[in-house]
Amino acid sequence: MNDIPVGYSLTITSWENDADCYKDVNFYGLAYEDVWFLIDLAKLFKSMNNYGDPGFGGGAWHWKNGEKNYFRDVYAAIDEVVEKYKNINVSSELYGQWSTLREDAEIDPEYGDDGYNQMIQELVSYPEDEYYRGNYIRVFSGFTVRYYKAAVEDCTRDFEGSLPEPV
């Protein structure tokens, strides 16, 4: 593990389609606006079975929702969030990763675009089973935000090996 830099940390929790295999994805050293940006993106992936307020989580890339391609709806929703933050002070590196997806997209009619799919999975994590990686979106469950006023040092090496003898 590396040191935790000064700034906000965001933990995004997700699960798989049958509410198991919980995972956390951690982001560190974020600015206030970065946190809001990532939370708004993550909320797109609430369960597609949420009554009255469904998201895109729990779906597979090749599924069709009625007459619409599932992934095209997902990408359009991502693009809306990116557009919403266009003039807000999100860090250029973070915003750039998401804002260039549309320009670089090569959308396969059945499985979507690798760039979008990878960014989504880096946000809400990857499915447990290798077979579903790049083919399935985990469900956003919630988030935790912390603020670190000072960097936190990684001291793992201090505990490797055996306990030193008392002096």
N, C-alpha and C positions, 0 to 999 in steps of 0.2 A: 504494500500500500504506500502511497505517497503522502506527503504532508497535505493538510487541508488548508487552503489559502483563506485569507480574510475575505469576507463577503457572505452572501446567502448560500445555503445548501438547500437542495430540493430533492426529496425522495419521492419517487412515483411508484406506487404499488399497483400490481396487476395480477390477474389470475387467468386461467384458461377457461374455455367455454363451459365447463361443468363445475365451475367455482372451486377448483383445486389448483395445485402447483403455484401458490402465491410466490411472487418475486418482487424485489425492489430494484429500481434503477436510481443511482445517485448522481447528482450533478453538484459541483462545488465551485466556489469562487464566482458566483453569479451576482449580477447587479439586480436591483429591485425590479426593473422592467423585464429583465431576462426571465425571472421567476414567473411573472404574470404571463409572458409569452408561452413558456413551456406548459404552464397549467392549462391555458386555453387550448393549446394543441392536444394535450393529454385528454381533456374532457370530451374531445371528439370521439374517443374510443370507449365511452361508457357502453354497457351491454346493449346490443341491438334489441334485446328483449325488455328493456326498461319501458314500462307502461307509461305512455304519455310523453316521454322524453327519451326516445331511443338514440343510441349512438351507433358507431360502426364496429365496436368491439365484439369479438366472438364470431366474426365472419371469415370466410375464406375468399381469397382473391378471385377465384373463378366462379363464385356464386353469382347468380343474377337476382336482383330485387325487382320483380315485376318485369317491366320493359327496359329498365336501366341496368347498365353494368355497374356492379357494386364498386369496383375500384375507381371508376370515373367519378362517382358521387363522393367517395372518400377524398380523392385528390382535389376536387372542387372545394370541399369543405376546408381542407388544409390551405388552399390558395386564398380563401376568404380570411382566415386567421392571419396569414402572412400579410395580406393587403391591409387589414385592420391595424397592424403594427408598423406599417411602412414609415410613418412619420413620428414614431415613438422611439425613444432612445434605447433600443435593444442593442446589445453589443454587435458590432459589425460581423465578427466571425460567426457567431451563433445565428444571427439573422440571415447572413449570406448562405449558410448551409441549407436553409429552408427556402429562401427566396429564389435560388437558382434551380430548384427542382423542376419548375414548370418549363424553363428554357431548355434544360438538358434532357427532358423526358423523351423516351422512346417507348411509347405505350403499346404493349402487345395486346391484341384484342381479347385474349383469354386470361392473361396473368398480370397485366399491368406493367409498371415500370420498376426496374430494380432500384433506382435511386430513391424513389418515394418509399418503396417497401422497406428498404434498409433503414431509412431515417425513422420510420414509424416503429420498427422493431428496436431501434436504439433508444427510443423514447419510452415505450411500454414493455420492452424486453422481447426475447425470442421464445417461441414455443419450446417446451421440454423435449419433445420428440423431433429428431433431426428431419424426419419426413415432412413435417409441417413448416419448417423454417422457410421463409419467403413465400409461404402459401396461406398463412393464417394470422389473424390479428388477435392478440391477447386483449383482455377486457380491463380497462382502467377502473381501479377500485378506490383510490384516494391518494392523498399526498401529505407530506410533512415538510414544513419549511423551518430552517434554523438560521440564525445569524451568528457568524464567528467574528468577534471584534479583533481577534489576533489569530495568526496562523497556528495550527495545531501540528506539532511535530510527530512524525512517525517514529516510534521508538521500538519497533518490532525486534530489531537486532539485539536490543538490551535483554531480551528474553529468550533468545535462541541458545541452545546448549543446555547446560545444567546450572542450577542455582549456585552462585559463588559461596565459598566457605566464609563464615563470619570471621571478622578480624579480631 
